[in-house]
């Protein structure tokens, strides 16, 4: 078990280093068995966070996204959080003024994440395979074109 954990940590470190060294605009940490977003990544990426436009944290074991994550990666255009255990988003998600696409499919949302309704740049919200019941607002009600 420790060997597998060590391999997962090394894989995350390689992906972060690749993003920083190549100054790419995306960070792909999908399928890394993350239970939380590693705090050390904030420091490792401090010189490139403004240039990060796409992040994938799909297919991990995340139960929440912190306000620090949202405020650190404030220039996001695409955020893929599919296949986790999320049931809510922090209120600070409203500060993602450039966000165009968010994938929240295969999570544990029971209600539409209301903070998303205030992000006027959002074009796509994927909430498939969640536990949302009751009345769901239409795109027009959410001011999404």
Secondary structure by P-SEA (a helix, b strand, c coil): caaaaaaaaaaaaaaaaaaaaaccccccccccccccccaaaaaaaccccccccbbbbcccccccccaaaaaaaccccbbbbcccccccccccccccccccbbbbccccccccccccccccccccccccccccccccccccccccc
